[in-house]
């Protein structure tokens, strides 16, 4: 299954709302750079000790989960970032019913920081920021994106 294509207008609206919340001017860059700018704005909110705008955080998490699916396609591991999204990734035996045997779950900030290389898998596991169950529930070789 190919990654979903986010609506550029929704991305721009989420990014601009986040930038306004950060007292920054609206985004004026190219549409192709919207997802990266949105992730950067959400990280800036975290860095300033603020809670990011809900839609901005949701779009940033989904964008990075889509990148994981593109980089490691498959259906062996379910990666959950509640309340934003969940995807199946990593090649291997396919799971079809019930609770998957390989599940990784974390909050949005942890996922963004892992995906961007600001937090290592080992550190996230050691500090309890990630819950991982199953023999294949280790994303370390796929991170950062």
C-alpha positions in Angstrom: 0.0 0.0 0.0 1.5 3.3 -1.0 1.8 6.1 1.6 -1.2 8.4 1.7 -0.8 11.8 0.0 -1.6 14.6 2.4 -3.7 17.5 1.2 -1.2 20.4 0.8 -3.9 22.9 1.9 -4.4 21.1 5.2 -0.7 20.9 5.7 -0.3 24.6 5.1 -3.2 25.4 7.4 -1.8 23.3 10.2 1.7 24.8 9.6 0.5 28.3 9.6 -1.6 27.8 12.8 1.6 26.4 14.5 3.7 29.3 13.3 1.1 31.8 14.5 1.2 30.0 17.9 4.9 30.4 17.9 4.7 34.1 17.0 6.3 33.4 13.6 5.2 34.7 10.2 3.1 32.4 7.9 4.9 29.9 5.7 5.9 31.2 2.3 8.1 28.4 1.0 7.5 25.8 -1.7 4.7 23.3 -1.3 7.2 20.4 -1.6 8.8 21.5 1.6 5.6 21.8 3.6 5.9 18.5 5.5 9.5 19.2 6.6 8.6 22.8 7.7 5.6 21.4 9.7 7.8 18.9 11.5 10.3 21.7 12.3 7.6 23.9 13.6 6.2 21.2 15.9 9.7 20.5 17.2 10.2 24.3 17.8 7.0 24.3 19.9 8.4 21.4 22.0 11.8 23.1 22.2 10.1 26.2 23.6 8.2 24.2 26.2 4.9 24.6 24.5 2.3 22.0 23.4 2.1 22.0 19.6 -1.2 22.7 17.9 -3.1 19.5 17.7 -3.6 19.4 14.0 0.1 20.4 13.4 1.3 17.5 15.7 -1.1 15.1 14.0 0.0 16.0 10.5 3.7 15.9 11.5 3.3 12.4 13.1 1.4 11.1 10.1 4.0 12.5 7.7 6.8 10.7 9.6 4.9 7.5 9.9 4.3 7.6 6.1 8.0 8.0 5.6 8.6 4.9 7.8 6.1 2.9 5.7 7.9 4.1 2.5 11.3 3.2 3.8 10.3 -0.1 5.4 7.2 -1.4 3.7 5.5 -4.5 5.1 2.9 -5.5 7.6 4.9 -7.2 10.4 5.1 -4.4 13.0 2.3 -2.1 14.0 3.5 1.3 15.0 1.0 3.2 17.1 1.2 6.9 18.0 -2.1 7.6 19.8 -4.2 9.6 19.3 -2.7 10.5 15.9 -2.2 7.4 13.8 -1.1 3.8 13.5 0.6 2.1 10.6 1.9 -1.3 9.7 5.5 -1.5 8.4 8.6 -3.8 8.2 8.8 -6.8 5.9 8.2 -10.2 7.3 5.2 -12.4 8.2 2.0 -10.6 7.6 -0.5 -10.1 10.4 -4.2 -10.1 9.5 -6.5 -10.6 12.6 -6.7 -9.5 16.2 -3.9 -7.8 18.1 -0.6 -7.9 16.1 2.2 -9.9 17.7 4.7 -7.0 17.1 3.5 -3.7 18.4 5.4 -0.4 19.0 3.6 2.4 20.8 4.7 5.9 21.9 3.5 9.5 22.2 3.8 12.0 19.4 6.8 13.8 20.7 8.8 10.6 21.1 7.9 9.5 17.6 9.0 12.8 16.0 12.2 12.9 18.0 13.0 9.3 17.1 12.2 9.9 13.4 14.3 13.0 13.3 17.3 11.5 15.1 17.0 13.7 18.2 16.4 10.6 20.4 18.0 7.2 19.9 15.9 4.0 20.0 18.1 2.7 22.9 17.5 5.9 25.0 13.7 5.8 24.3 13.5 2.2 25.4 15.7 2.8 28.5 13.6 5.7 29.7 10.3 4.0 29.0 9.1 6.4 26.3 8.5 3.4 23.9 6.5 0.3 24.6 7.6 -2.5 22.3 6.4 -6.1 22.3 7.2 -8.9 19.9 10.4 -10.3 18.4 10.4 -7.9 15.5 9.3 -4.8 17.4 12.6 -3.0 17.2 12.7 0.0 14.9 16.4 0.9 15.5 17.6 -0.1 12.1 15.0 2.1 10.4 15.6 5.2 12.5 16.2 8.1 12.0 14.3 8.5 8.8 
